[in-house]
Every structure is written in C-alpha cells, then in structure tokens.
Amino acid sequence: MFGFSLNKLLLTTAIILAIWYGFKWVGRLDRARKKKALKDQGGEPEIRTAEAESLVKCPVCGTYVSPGGAESCGREDCPY
C-alpha cells in the first residue's frame, strides 16, 4: 500500500518537474511583460553606481571611518 514502486517514483518526479518548469515559464512571462511595460513608458531604467570612498583609520580606536562624515565615537581623545 505505502511501498515505493517505479511508477510512483516516475509520476512524482514528473509532477515535480512540471511544477518547476511551470514556475520558470511564468517567471519568464512576467519578466517579459515588465520589460515591455518599461519600454512602453520610455525606456530602460537608469543603472546607478555608487562611487567608492576611501576610509581612514582612526589613530585612537583603530576603526575605519569616512574622512568627510566622521563623528566622534565618544572617547575623550577622539580626533573626530
């Protein structure tokens, strides 16, 4: 009754694969729909890249901080 047979294993595998590929297909359709909607609205979105900022090591506590926006860490001898 609850034994494993080749037919049950093949059927279970086929069901899992059908669900897997179904989700992939729906995902592709959704991406294509979103891409078409963006194209209809005026083009691709801008890709923004953040600029890297060099950090400086605090001579007192040794943590790395941004030179422009550093704040005091609360220690009396903190230079920031």
mmCIF file of the N, C-alpha and C atoms, coordinates in Angstrom:
data_MODEL
# 
_entry.id   MODEL 
# 
loop_
_atom_site.group_PDB 
_atom_site.id 
_atom_site.type_symbol 
_atom_site.label_atom_id 
_atom_site.label_alt_id 
_atom_site.label_comp_id 
_atom_site.label_asym_id 
_atom_site.label_entity_id 
_atom_site.label_seq_id 
_atom_site.pdbx_PDB_ins_code 
_atom_site.Cartn_x 
_atom_site.Cartn_y 
_atom_site.Cartn_z 
_atom_site.occupancy 
_atom_site.B_iso_or_equiv 
_atom_site.pdbx_formal_charge 
_atom_site.auth_seq_id 
_atom_site.auth_comp_id 
_atom_site.auth_asym_id 
_atom_site.auth_atom_id 
_atom_site.pdbx_PDB_model_num 
ATOM 1   N N  . MET A 1 1  ? 0.818  -1.191 0.000   1.00 0.00 ? 1  MET A N  1 
ATOM 2   C CA . MET A 1 1  ? 0.000  0.000  0.000   1.00 0.00 ? 1  MET A CA 1 
ATOM 3   C C  . MET A 1 1  ? 0.867  1.262  0.000   1.00 0.00 ? 1  MET A C  1 
ATOM 4   N N  . PHE A 1 2  ? 1.829  1.335  0.927   1.00 0.00 ? 2  PHE A N  1 
ATOM 5   C CA . PHE A 1 2  ? 2.683  2.517  1.000   1.00 0.00 ? 2  PHE A CA 1 
ATOM 6   C C  . PHE A 1 2  ? 4.069  2.247  0.435   1.00 0.00 ? 2  PHE A C  1 
ATOM 7   N N  . GLY A 1 3  ? 4.235  1.185  -0.277  1.00 0.00 ? 3  GLY A N  1 
ATOM 8   C CA . GLY A 1 3  ? 5.530  0.827  -0.828  1.00 0.00 ? 3  GLY A CA 1 
ATOM 9   C C  . GLY A 1 3  ? 5.911  1.721  -2.004  1.00 0.00 ? 3  GLY A C  1 
ATOM 10  N N  . PHE A 1 4  ? 7.190  1.771  -2.281  1.00 0.00 ? 4  PHE A N  1 
ATOM 11  C CA . PHE A 1 4  ? 7.685  2.544  -3.414  1.00 0.00 ? 4  PHE A CA 1 
ATOM 12  C C  . PHE A 1 4  ? 7.743  1.650  -4.647  1.00 0.00 ? 4  PHE A C  1 
ATOM 13  N N  . SER A 1 5  ? 7.188  2.145  -5.719  1.00 0.00 ? 5  SER A N  1 
ATOM 14  C CA . SER A 1 5  ? 7.281  1.419  -6.970  1.00 0.00 ? 5  SER A CA 1 
ATOM 15  C C  . SER A 1 5  ? 7.834  2.360  -8.026  1.00 0.00 ? 5  SER A C  1 
ATOM 16  N N  . LEU A 1 6  ? 8.298  1.802  -9.099  1.00 0.00 ? 6  LEU A N  1 
ATOM 17  C CA . LEU A 1 6  ? 8.869  2.611  -10.169 1.00 0.00 ? 6  LEU A CA 1 
ATOM 18  C C  . LEU A 1 6  ? 7.842  3.581  -10.734 1.00 0.00 ? 6  LEU A C  1 
ATOM 19  N N  . ASN A 1 7  ? 6.610  3.145  -10.866 1.00 0.00 ? 7  ASN A N  1 
ATOM 20  C CA . ASN A 1 7  ? 5.558  4.015  -11.401 1.00 0.00 ? 7  ASN A CA 1 
ATOM 21  C C  . ASN A 1 7  ? 5.302  5.218  -10.500 1.00 0.00 ? 7  ASN A C  1 
ATOM 22  N N  . LYS A 1 8  ? 5.264  4.978  -9.192  1.00 0.00 ? 8  LYS A N  1 
ATOM 23  C CA . LYS A 1 8  ? 5.029  6.079  -8.246  1.00 0.00 ? 8  LYS A CA 1 
ATOM 24  C C  . LYS A 1 8  ? 6.189  7.076  -8.280  1.00 0.00 ? 8  LYS A C  1 
ATOM 25  N N  . LEU A 1 9  ? 7.411  6.567  -8.321  1.00 0.00 ? 9  LEU A N  1 
ATOM 26  C CA . LEU A 1 9  ? 8.575  7.451  -8.357  1.00 0.00 ? 9  LEU A CA 1 
ATOM 27  C C  . LEU A 1 9  ? 8.613  8.273  -9.643  1.00 0.00 ? 9  LEU A C  1 
ATOM 28  N N  . LEU A 1 10 ? 8.314  7.636  -10.774 1.00 0.00 ? 10 LEU A N  1 
ATOM 29  C CA . LEU A 1 10 ? 8.305  8.362  -12.045 1.00 0.00 ? 10 LEU A CA 1 
ATOM 30  C C  . LEU A 1 10 ? 7.200  9.418  -12.074 1.00 0.00 ? 10 LEU A C  1 
ATOM 31  N N  . LEU A 1 11 ? 6.036  9.081  -11.570 1.00 0.00 ? 11 LEU A N  1 
ATOM 32  C CA . LEU A 1 11 ? 4.928  10.031 -11.535 1.00 0.00 ? 11 LEU A CA 1 
ATOM 33  C C  . LEU A 1 11 ? 5.260  11.217 -10.625 1.00 0.00 ? 11 LEU A C  1 
ATOM 34  N N  . THR A 1 12 ? 5.827  10.950 -9.460  1.00 0.00 ? 12 THR A N  1 
ATOM 35  C CA . THR A 1 12 ? 6.218  12.013 -8.537  1.00 0.00 ? 12 THR A CA 1 
ATOM 36  C C  . THR A 1 12 ? 7.279  12.912 -9.171  1.00 0.00 ? 12 THR A C  1 
ATOM 37  N N  . THR A 1 13 ? 8.260  12.324 -9.820  1.00 0.00 ? 13 THR A N  1 
ATOM 38  C CA . THR A 1 13 ? 9.307  13.103 -10.494 1.00 0.00 ? 13 THR A CA 1 
ATOM 39  C C  . THR A 1 13 ? 8.712  13.952 -11.612 1.00 0.00 ? 13 THR A C  1 
ATOM 40  N N  . ALA A 1 14 ? 7.784  13.382 -12.379 1.00 0.00 ? 14 ALA A N  1 
ATOM 41  C CA . ALA A 1 14 ? 7.162  14.135 -13.461 1.00 0.00 ? 14 ALA A CA 1 
ATOM 42  C C  . ALA A 1 14 ? 6.349  15.312 -12.928 1.00 0.00 ? 14 ALA A C  1 
ATOM 43  N N  . ILE A 1 15 ? 5.648  15.115 -11.826 1.00 0.00 ? 15 ILE A N  1 
ATOM 44  C CA . ILE A 1 15 ? 4.857  16.194 -11.233 1.00 0.00 ? 15 ILE A CA 1 
ATOM 45  C C  . ILE A 1 15 ? 5.772  17.301 -10.732 1.00 0.00 ? 15 ILE A C  1 
ATOM 46  N N  . ILE A 1 16 ? 6.854  16.949 -10.051 1.00 0.00 ? 16 ILE A N  1 
ATOM 47  C CA . ILE A 1 16 ? 7.795  17.944 -9.534  1.00 0.00 ? 16 ILE A CA 1 
ATOM 48  C C  . ILE A 1 16 ? 8.425  18.730 -10.681 1.00 0.00 ? 16 ILE A C  1 
ATOM 49  N N  . LEU A 1 17 ? 8.827  18.048 -11.742 1.00 0.00 ? 17 LEU A N  1 
ATOM 50  C CA . LEU A 1 17 ? 9.426  18.731 -12.887 1.00 0.00 ? 17 LEU A CA 1 
ATOM 51  C C  . LEU A 1 17 ? 8.418  19.644 -13.585 1.00 0.00 ? 17 LEU A C  1 
ATOM 52  N N  . ALA A 1 18 ? 7.181  19.206 -13.692 1.00 0.00 ? 18 ALA A N  1 
ATOM 53  C CA . ALA A 1 18 ? 6.154  20.037 -14.324 1.00 0.00 ? 18 ALA A CA 1 
ATOM 54  C C  . ALA A 1 18 ? 5.925  21.318 -13.519 1.00 0.00 ? 18 ALA A C  1 
ATOM 55  N N  . ILE A 1 19 ? 5.888  21.201 -12.198 1.00 0.00 ? 19 ILE A N  1 
ATOM 56  C CA . ILE A 1 19 ? 5.707  22.388 -11.351 1.00 0.00 ? 19 ILE A CA 1 
ATOM 57  C C  . ILE A 1 19 ? 6.921  23.301 -11.467 1.00 0.00 ? 19 ILE A C  1 
ATOM 58  N N  . TRP A 1 20 ? 8.132  22.725 -11.430 1.00 0.00 ? 20 TRP A N  1 
ATOM 59  C CA . TRP A 1 20 ? 9.373  23.501 -11.523 1.00 0.00 ? 20 TRP A CA 1 
ATOM 60  C C  . TRP A 1 20 ? 9.419  24.311 -12.826 1.00 0.00 ? 20 TRP A C  1 
ATOM 61  N N  . TYR A 1 21 ? 9.208  23.624 -13.954 1.00 0.00 ? 21 TYR A N  1 
ATOM 62  C CA . TYR A 1 21 ? 9.272  24.309 -15.238 1.00 0.00 ? 21 TYR A CA 1 
ATOM 63  C C  . TYR A 1 21 ? 8.091  25.251 -15.439 1.00 0.00 ? 21 TYR A C  1 
ATOM 64  N N  . GLY A 1 22 ? 6.974  24.960 -14.808 1.00 0.00 ? 22 GLY A N  1 
ATOM 65  C CA . GLY A 1 22 ? 5.836  25.876 -14.859 1.00 0.00 ? 22 GLY A CA 1 
ATOM 66  C C  . GLY A 1 22 ? 6.168  27.200 -14.193 1.00 0.00 ? 22 GLY A C  1 
ATOM 67  N N  . PHE A 1 23 ? 6.795  27.145 -13.024 1.00 0.00 ? 23 PHE A N  1 
ATOM 68  C CA . PHE A 1 23 ? 7.193  28.373 -12.341 1.00 0.00 ? 23 PHE A CA 1 
ATOM 69  C C  . PHE A 1 23 ? 8.233  29.147 -13.146 1.00 0.00 ? 23 PHE A C  1 
ATOM 70  N N  . LYS A 1 24 ? 9.177  28.433 -13.761 1.00 0.00 ? 24 LYS A N  1 
ATOM 71  C CA . LYS A 1 24 ? 10.173 29.113 -14.598 1.00 0.00 ? 24 LYS A CA 1 
ATOM 72  C C  . LYS A 1 24 ? 9.510  29.807 -15.780 1.00 0.00 ? 24 LYS A C  1 
ATOM 73  N N  . TRP A 1 25 ? 8.547  29.163 -16.402 1.00 0.00 ? 25 TRP A N  1 
ATOM 74  C CA . TRP A 1 25 ? 7.835  29.726 -17.552 1.00 0.00 ? 25 TRP A CA 1 
ATOM 75  C C  . TRP A 1 25 ? 7.047  30.965 -17.142 1.00 0.00 ? 25 TRP A C  1 
ATOM 76  N N  . VAL A 1 26 ? 6.353  30.891 -16.008 1.00 0.00 ? 26 VAL A N  1 
ATOM 77  C CA . VAL A 1 26 ? 5.592  32.043 -15.519 1.00 0.00 ? 26 VAL A CA 1 
ATOM 78  C C  . VAL A 1 26 ? 6.539  33.195 -15.188 1.00 0.00 ? 26 VAL A C  1 
ATOM 79  N N  . GLY A 1 27 ? 7.699  32.888 -14.624 1.00 0.00 ? 27 GLY A N  1 
ATOM 80  C CA . GLY A 1 27 ? 8.685  33.927 -14.319 1.00 0.00 ? 27 GLY A CA 1 
ATOM 81  C C  . GLY A 1 27 ? 9.193  34.615 -15.574 1.00 0.00 ? 27 GLY A C  1 
ATOM 82  N N  . ARG A 1 28 ? 9.446  33.832 -16.626 1.00 0.00 ? 28 ARG A N  1 
ATOM 83  C CA . ARG A 1 28 ? 9.895  34.421 -17.889 1.00 0.00 ? 28 ARG A CA 1 
ATOM 84  C C  . ARG A 1 28 ? 8.821  35.309 -18.492 1.00 0.00 ? 28 ARG A C  1 
ATOM 85  N N  . LEU A 1 29 ? 7.578  34.869 -18.437 1.00 0.00 ? 29 LEU A N  1 
ATOM 86  C CA . LEU A 1 29 ? 6.474  35.688 -18.956 1.00 0.00 ? 29 LEU A CA 1 
ATOM 87  C C  . LEU A 1 29 ? 6.356  36.996 -18.179 1.00 0.00 ? 29 LEU A C  1 
ATOM 88  N N  . ASP A 1 30 ? 6.523  36.922 -16.861 1.00 0.00 ? 30 ASP A N  1 
ATOM 89  C CA . ASP A 1 30 ? 6.420  38.123 -16.034 1.00 0.00 ? 30 ASP A CA 1 
ATOM 90  C C  . ASP A 1 30 ? 7.552  39.098 -16.337 1.00 0.00 ? 30 ASP A C  1 
ATOM 91  N N  . ARG A 1 31 ? 8.783  38.584 -16.497 1.00 0.00 ? 31 ARG A N  1 
ATOM 92  C CA . ARG A 1 31 ? 9.909  39.464 -16.834 1.00 0.00 ? 31 ARG A CA 1 
ATOM 93  C C  . ARG A 1 31 ? 9.706  40.121 -18.194 1.00 0.00 ? 31 ARG A C  1 
ATOM 94  N N  . ALA A 1 32 ? 9.207  39.355 -19.152 1.00 0.00 ? 32 ALA A N  1 
ATOM 95  C CA . ALA A 1 32 ? 8.969  39.912 -20.483 1.00 0.00 ? 32 ALA A CA 1 
ATOM 96  C C  . ALA A 1 32 ? 7.877  40.981 -20.434 1.00 0.00 ? 32 ALA A C  1 
ATOM 97  N N  . ARG A 1 33 ? 6.850  40.751 -19.633 1.00 0.00 ? 33 ARG A N  1 
ATOM 98  C CA . ARG A 1 33 ? 5.771  41.729 -19.500 1.00 0.00 ? 33 ARG A CA 1 
ATOM 99  C C  . ARG A 1 33 ? 6.290  43.021 -18.861 1.00 0.00 ? 33 ARG A C  1 
ATOM 100 N N  . LYS A 1 34 ? 7.105  42.893 -17.821 1.00 0.00 ? 34 LYS A N  1 
ATOM 101 C CA . LYS A 1 34 ? 7.658  44.078 -17.160 1.00 0.00 ? 34 LYS A CA 1 
ATOM 102 C C  . LYS A 1 34 ? 8.598  44.833 -18.092 1.00 0.00 ? 34 LYS A C  1 
ATOM 103 N N  . LYS A 1 35 ? 9.408  44.101 -18.859 1.00 0.00 ? 35 LYS A N  1 
ATOM 104 C CA . LYS A 1 35 ? 10.331 44.741 -19.790 1.00 0.00 ? 35 LYS A CA 1 
ATOM 105 C C  . LYS A 1 35 ? 9.560  45.502 -20.869 1.00 0.00 ? 35 LYS A C  1 
ATOM 106 N N  . LYS A 1 36 ? 8.480  44.923 -21.357 1.00 0.00 ? 36 LYS A N  1 
ATOM 107 C CA . LYS A 1 36 ? 7.657  45.581 -22.364 1.00 0.00 ? 36 LYS A CA 1 
ATOM 108 C C  . LYS A 1 36 ? 6.998  46.821 -21.779 1.00 0.00 ? 36 LYS A C  1 
ATOM 109 N N  . ALA A 1 37 ? 6.539  46.742 -20.536 1.00 0.00 ? 37 ALA A N  1 
ATOM 110 C CA . ALA A 1 37 ? 5.909  47.891 -19.892 1.00 0.00 ? 37 ALA A CA 1 
ATOM 111 C C  . ALA A 1 37 ? 6.920  49.027 -19.715 1.00 0.00 ? 37 ALA A C  1 
ATOM 112 N N  . LEU A 1 38 ? 8.153  48.702 -19.346 1.00 0.00 ? 38 LEU A N  1 
ATOM 113 C CA . LEU A 1 38 ? 9.184  49.729 -19.212 1.00 0.00 ? 38 LEU A CA 1 
ATOM 114 C C  . LEU A 1 38 ? 9.496  50.368 -20.560 1.00 0.00 ? 38 LEU A C  1 
ATOM 115 N N  . LYS A 1 39 ? 9.551  49.553 -21.596 1.00 0.00 ? 39 LYS A N  1 
ATOM 116 C CA . LYS A 1 39 ? 9.842  50.064 -22.926 1.00 0.00 ? 39 LYS A CA 1 
ATOM 117 C C  . LYS A 1 39 ? 8.729  50.998 -23.390 1.00 0.00 ? 39 LYS A C  1 
ATOM 118 N N  . ASP A 1 40 ? 7.480  50.645 -23.085 1.00 0.00 ? 40 ASP A N  1 
ATOM 119 C CA . ASP A 1 40 ? 6.345  51.483 -23.462 1.00 0.00 ? 40 ASP A CA 1 
ATOM 120 C C  . ASP A 1 40 ? 6.327  52.806 -22.694 1.00 0.00 ? 40 ASP A C  1 
ATOM 121 N N  . GLN A 1 41 ? 6.884  52.816 -21.483 1.00 0.00 ? 41 GLN A N  1 
ATOM 122 C CA . GLN A 1 41 ? 6.893  54.021 -20.661 1.00 0.00 ? 41 GLN A CA 1 
ATOM 123 C C  . GLN A 1 41 ? 8.037  54.958 -21.006 1.00 0.00 ? 41 GLN A C  1 
ATOM 124 N N  . GLY A 1 42 ? 8.960  54.542 -21.799 1.00 0.00 ? 42 GLY A N  1 
ATOM 125 C CA . GLY A 1 42 ? 10.024 55.464 -22.169 1.00 0.00 ? 42 GLY A CA 1 
ATOM 126 C C  . GLY A 1 42 ? 11.418 54.910 -22.060 1.00 0.00 ? 42 GLY A C  1 
ATOM 127 N N  . GLY A 1 43 ? 11.586 53.653 -21.914 1.00 0.00 ? 43 GLY A N  1 
ATOM 128 C CA . GLY A 1 43 ? 12.932 53.105 -21.966 1.00 0.00 ? 43 GLY A CA 1 
ATOM 129 C C  . GLY A 1 43 ? 13.341 52.346 -20.730 1.00 0.00 ? 43 GLY A C  1 
ATOM 130 N N  . GLU A 1 44 ? 14.574 51.935 -20.769 1.00 0.00 ? 44 GLU A N  1 
ATOM 131 C CA . GLU A 1 44 ? 15.150 51.152 -19.685 1.00 0.00 ? 44 GLU A CA 1 
ATOM 132 C C  . GLU A 1 44 ? 15.432 52.062 -18.491 1.00 0.00 ? 44 GLU A C  1 
ATOM 133 N N  . PRO A 1 45 ? 15.351 51.520 -17.281 1.00 0.00 ? 45 PRO A N  1 
ATOM 134 C CA . PRO A 1 45 ? 15.684 52.332 -16.103 1.00 0.00 ? 45 PRO A CA 1 
ATOM 135 C C  . PRO A 1 45 ? 17.180 52.597 -16.032 1.00 0.00 ? 45 PRO A C  1 
ATOM 136 N N  . GLU A 1 46 ? 17.526 53.708 -15.408 1.00 0.00 ? 46 GLU A N  1 
ATOM 137 C CA . GLU A 1 46 ? 18.937 54.041 -15.245 1.00 0.00 ? 46 GLU A CA 1 
ATOM 138 C C  . GLU A 1 46 ? 19.575 53.097 -14.235 1.00 0.00 ? 46 GLU A C  1 
ATOM 139 N N  . ILE A 1 47 ? 20.797 52.728 -14.497 1.00 0.00 ? 47 ILE A N  1 
ATOM 140 C CA . ILE A 1 47 ? 21.547 51.931 -13.542 1.00 0.00 ? 47 ILE A CA 1 
ATOM 141 C C  . ILE A 1 47 ? 22.503 52.881 -12.844 1.00 0.00 ? 47 ILE A C  1 
ATOM 142 N N  . ARG A 1 48 ? 22.284 53.032 -11.568 1.00 0.00 ? 48 ARG A N  1 
ATOM 143 C CA . ARG A 1 48 ? 23.121 53.943 -10.785 1.00 0.00 ? 48 ARG A CA 1 
ATOM 144 C C  . ARG A 1 48 ? 24.220 53.149 -10.111 1.00 0.00 ? 48 ARG A C  1 
ATOM 145 N N  . THR A 1 49 ? 25.407 53.701 -10.146 1.00 0.00 ? 49 THR A N  1 
ATOM 146 C CA . THR A 1 49 ? 26.517 53.063 -9.464  1.00 0.00 ? 49 THR A CA 1 
ATOM 147 C C  . THR A 1 49 ? 27.029 54.006 -8.389  1.00 0.00 ? 49 THR A C  1 
ATOM 148 N N  . ALA A 1 50 ? 27.304 53.456 -7.255  1.00 0.00 ? 50 ALA A N  1 
ATOM 149 C CA . ALA A 1 50 ? 27.828 54.254 -6.155  1.00 0.00 ? 50 ALA A CA 1 
ATOM 150 C C  . ALA A 1 50 ? 29.338 54.384 -6.309  1.00 0.00 ? 50 ALA A C  1 
ATOM 151 N N  . GLU A 1 51 ? 29.832 55.556 -5.971  1.00 0.00 ? 51 GLU A N  1 
ATOM 152 C CA . GLU A 1 51 ? 31.268 55.762 -6.041  1.00 0.00 ? 51 GLU A CA 1 
ATOM 153 C C  . GLU A 1 51 ? 31.913 55.241 -4.759  1.00 0.00 ? 51 GLU A C  1 
ATOM 154 N N  . ALA A 1 52 ? 33.069 54.653 -4.903  1.00 0.00 ? 52 ALA A N  1 
ATOM 155 C CA . ALA A 1 52 ? 33.794 54.135 -3.744  1.00 0.00 ? 52 ALA A CA 1 
ATOM 156 C C  . ALA A 1 52 ? 34.433 55.295 -2.993  1.00 0.00 ? 52 ALA A C  1 
ATOM 157 N N  . GLU A 1 53 ? 34.470 55.170 -1.693  1.00 0.00 ? 53 GLU A N  1 
ATOM 158 C CA . GLU A 1 53 ? 35.058 56.214 -0.866  1.00 0.00 ? 53 GLU A CA 1 
ATOM 159 C C  . GLU A 1 53 ? 36.167 55.589 -0.034  1.00 0.00 ? 53 GLU A C  1 
ATOM 160 N N  . SER A 1 54 ? 37.300 56.237 -0.010  1.00 0.00 ? 54 SER A N  1 
ATOM 161 C CA . SER A 1 54 ? 38.418 55.733 0.790   1.00 0.00 ? 54 SER A CA 1 
ATOM 162 C C  . SER A 1 54 ? 38.159 56.027 2.256   1.00 0.00 ? 54 SER A C  1 
ATOM 163 N N  . LEU A 1 55 ? 38.444 55.066 3.103   1.00 0.00 ? 55 LEU A N  1 
ATOM 164 C CA . LEU A 1 55 ? 38.274 55.229 4.540   1.00 0.00 ? 55 LEU A CA 1 
ATOM 165 C C  . LEU A 1 55 ? 39.626 55.446 5.190   1.00 0.00 ? 55 LEU A C  1 
ATOM 166 N N  . VAL A 1 56 ? 39.598 56.134 6.310   1.00 0.00 ? 56 VAL A N  1 
ATOM 167 C CA . VAL A 1 56 ? 40.832 56.376 7.060   1.00 0.00 ? 56 VAL A CA 1 
ATOM 168 C C  . VAL A 1 56 ? 40.734 55.700 8.418   1.00 0.00 ? 56 VAL A C  1 
ATOM 169 N N  . LYS A 1 57 ? 41.859 55.207 8.868   1.00 0.00 ? 57 LYS A N  1 
ATOM 170 C CA . LYS A 1 57 ? 41.890 54.522 10.156  1.00 0.00 ? 57 LYS A CA 1 
ATOM 171 C C  . LYS A 1 57 ? 42.030 55.550 11.271  1.00 0.00 ? 57 LYS A C  1 
ATOM 172 N N  . CYS A 1 58 ? 41.163 55.449 12.259  1.00 0.00 ? 58 CYS A N  1 
ATOM 173 C CA . CYS A 1 58 ? 41.225 56.350 13.413  1.00 0.00 ? 58 CYS A CA 1 
ATOM 174 C C  . CYS A 1 58 ? 42.480 56.020 14.216  1.00 0.00 ? 58 CYS A C  1 
ATOM 175 N N  . PRO A 1 59 ? 43.323 57.009 14.488  1.00 0.00 ? 59 PRO A N  1 
ATOM 176 C CA . PRO A 1 59 ? 44.560 56.726 15.220  1.00 0.00 ? 59 PRO A CA 1 
ATOM 177 C C  . PRO A 1 59 ? 44.324 56.313 16.672  1.00 0.00 ? 59 PRO A C  1 
ATOM 178 N N  . VAL A 1 60 ? 43.157 56.607 17.217  1.00 0.00 ? 60 VAL A N  1 
ATOM 179 C CA . VAL A 1 60 ? 42.895 56.309 18.622  1.00 0.00 ? 60 VAL A CA 1 
ATOM 180 C C  . VAL A 1 60 ? 42.291 54.915 18.802  1.00 0.00 ? 60 VAL A C  1 
ATOM 181 N N  . CYS A 1 61 ? 41.161 54.675 18.133  1.00 0.00 ? 61 CYS A N  1 
ATOM 182 C CA . CYS A 1 61 ? 40.458 53.407 18.380  1.00 0.00 ? 61 CYS A CA 1 
ATOM 183 C C  . CYS A 1 61 ? 40.686 52.371 17.279  1.00 0.00 ? 61 CYS A C  1 
ATOM 184 N N  . GLY A 1 62 ? 41.220 52.770 16.124  1.00 0.00 ? 62 GLY A N  1 
ATOM 185 C CA . GLY A 1 62 ? 41.560 51.836 15.072  1.00 0.00 ? 62 GLY A CA 1 
ATOM 186 C C  . GLY A 1 62 ? 40.434 51.474 14.122  1.00 0.00 ? 62 GLY A C  1 
ATOM 187 N N  . THR A 1 63 ? 39.259 52.066 14.287  1.00 0.00 ? 63 THR A N  1 
ATOM 188 C CA . THR A 1 63 ? 38.169 51.778 13.362  1.00 0.00 ? 63 THR A CA 1 
ATOM 189 C C  . THR A 1 63 ? 38.334 52.623 12.108  1.00 0.00 ? 63 THR A C  1 
ATOM 190 N N  . TYR A 1 64 ? 37.779 52.153 11.010  1.00 0.00 ? 64 TYR A N  1 
ATOM 191 C CA . TYR A 1 64 ? 37.861 52.884 9.756   1.00 0.00 ? 64 TYR A CA 1 
ATOM 192 C C  . TYR A 1 64 ? 36.620 53.753 9.604   1.00 0.00 ? 64 TYR A C  1 
ATOM 193 N N  . VAL A 1 65 ? 36.860 55.037 9.324   1.00 0.00 ? 65 VAL A N  1 
ATOM 194 C CA . VAL A 1 65 ? 35.760 55.992 9.209   1.00 0.00 ? 65 VAL A CA 1 
ATOM 195 C C  . VAL A 1 65 ? 35.895 56.774 7.908   1.00 0.00 ? 65 VAL A C  1 
ATOM 196 N N  . SER A 1 66 ? 34.798 57.355 7.493   1.00 0.00 ? 66 SER A N  1 
ATOM 197 C CA . SER A 1 66 ? 34.789 58.208 6.317   1.00 0.00 ? 66 SER A CA 1 
ATOM 198 C C  . SER A 1 66 ? 35.418 59.550 6.693   1.00 0.00 ? 66 SER A C  1 
ATOM 199 N N  . PRO A 1 67 ? 36.366 60.043 5.908   1.00 0.00 ? 67 PRO A N  1 
ATOM 200 C CA . PRO A 1 67 ? 37.027 61.283 6.302   1.00 0.00 ? 67 PRO A CA 1 
ATOM 201 C C  . PRO A 1 67 ? 36.092 62.493 6.289   1.00 0.00 ? 67 PRO A C  1 
ATOM 202 N N  . GLY A 1 68 ? 35.093 62.504 5.440   1.00 0.00 ? 68 GLY A N  1 
ATOM 203 C CA . GLY A 1 68 ? 34.212 63.655 5.366   1.00 0.00 ? 68 GLY A CA 1 
ATOM 204 C C  . GLY A 1 68 ? 33.079 63.647 6.373   1.00 0.00 ? 68 GLY A C  1 
ATOM 205 N N  . GLY A 1 69 ? 32.583 62.489 6.732   1.00 0.00 ? 69 GLY A N  1 
ATOM 206 C CA . GLY A 1 69 ? 31.412 62.426 7.593   1.00 0.00 ? 69 GLY A CA 1 
ATOM 207 C C  . GLY A 1 69 ? 31.667 61.724 8.904   1.00 0.00 ? 69 GLY A C  1 
ATOM 208 N N  . ALA A 1 70 ? 32.887 61.756 9.403   1.00 0.00 ? 70 ALA A N  1 
ATOM 209 C CA . ALA A 1 70 ? 33.212 61.064 10.646  1.00 0.00 ? 70 ALA A CA 1 
ATOM 210 C C  . ALA A 1 70 ? 32.652 61.826 11.829  1.00 0.00 ? 70 ALA A C  1 
ATOM 211 N N  . GLU A 1 71 ? 32.161 61.073 12.796  1.00 0.00 ? 71 GLU A N  1 
ATOM 212 C CA . GLU A 1 71 ? 31.656 61.650 14.032  1.00 0.00 ? 71 GLU A CA 1 
ATOM 213 C C  . GLU A 1 71 ? 32.436 61.076 15.198  1.00 0.00 ? 71 GLU A C  1 
ATOM 214 N N  . SER A 1 72 ? 32.369 61.743 16.297  1.00 0.00 ? 72 SER A N  1 
ATOM 215 C CA . SER A 1 72 ? 33.087 61.306 17.485  1.00 0.00 ? 72 SER A CA 1 
ATOM 216 C C  . SER A 1 72 ? 32.526 59.979 17.965  1.00 0.00 ? 72 SER A C  1 
ATOM 217 N N  . CYS A 1 73 ? 33.418 59.097 18.406  1.00 0.00 ? 73 CYS A N  1 
ATOM 218 C CA . CYS A 1 73 ? 32.983 57.785 18.914  1.00 0.00 ? 73 CYS A CA 1 
ATOM 219 C C  . CYS A 1 73 ? 32.658 57.841 20.387  1.00 0.00 ? 73 CYS A C  1 
ATOM 220 N N  . GLY A 1 74 ? 32.862 58.982 21.023  1.00 0.00 ? 74 GLY A N  1 
ATOM 221 C CA . GLY A 1 74 ? 32.530 59.126 22.434  1.00 0.00 ? 74 GLY A CA 1 
ATOM 222 C C  . GLY A 1 74 ? 33.738 59.114 23.343  1.00 0.00 ? 74 GLY A C  1 
ATOM 223 N N  . ARG A 1 75 ? 34.889 58.733 22.826  1.00 0.00 ? 75 ARG A N  1 
ATOM 224 C CA . ARG A 1 75 ? 36.106 58.734 23.641  1.00 0.00 ? 75 ARG A CA 1 
ATOM 225 C C  . ARG A 1 75 ? 36.617 60.158 23.767  1.00 0.00 ? 75 ARG A C  1 
ATOM 226 N N  . GLU A 1 76 ? 37.269 60.454 24.869  1.00 0.00 ? 76 GLU A N  1 
ATOM 227 C CA . GLU A 1 76 ? 37.756 61.805 25.112  1.00 0.00 ? 76 GLU A CA 1 
ATOM 228 C C  . GLU A 1 76 ? 38.842 62.208 24.119  1.00 0.00 ? 76 GLU A C  1 
ATOM 229 N N  . ASP A 1 77 ? 39.682 61.269 23.720  1.00 0.00 ? 77 ASP A N  1 
ATOM 230 C CA . ASP A 1 77 ? 40.800 61.593 22.842  1.00 0.00 ? 77 ASP A CA 1 
ATOM 231 C C  . ASP A 1 77 ? 40.482 61.366 21.375  1.00 0.00 ? 77 ASP A C  1 
ATOM 232 N N  . CYS A 1 78 ? 39.204 61.239 21.016  1.00 0.00 ? 78 CYS A N  1 
ATOM 233 C CA . CYS A 1 78 ? 38.803 61.013 19.627  1.00 0.00 ? 78 CYS A CA 1 
ATOM 234 C C  . CYS A 1 78 ? 39.043 62.274 18.808  1.00 0.00 ? 78 CYS A C  1 
ATOM 235 N N  . PRO A 1 79 ? 39.738 62.192 17.694  1.00 0.00 ? 79 PRO A N  1 
ATOM 236 C CA . PRO A 1 79 ? 40.037 63.385 16.895  1.00 0.00 ? 79 PRO A CA 1 
ATOM 237 C C  . PRO A 1 79 ? 38.857 63.860 16.050  1.00 0.00 ? 79 PRO A C  1 
ATOM 238 N N  . TYR A 1 80 ? 37.773 63.103 15.993  1.00 0.00 ? 80 TYR A N  1 
ATOM 239 C CA . TYR A 1 80 ? 36.671 63.490 15.119  1.00 0.00 ? 80 TYR A CA 1 
ATOM 240 C C  . TYR A 1 80 ? 35.553 64.141 15.880  1.00 0.00 ? 80 TYR A C  1 
# 
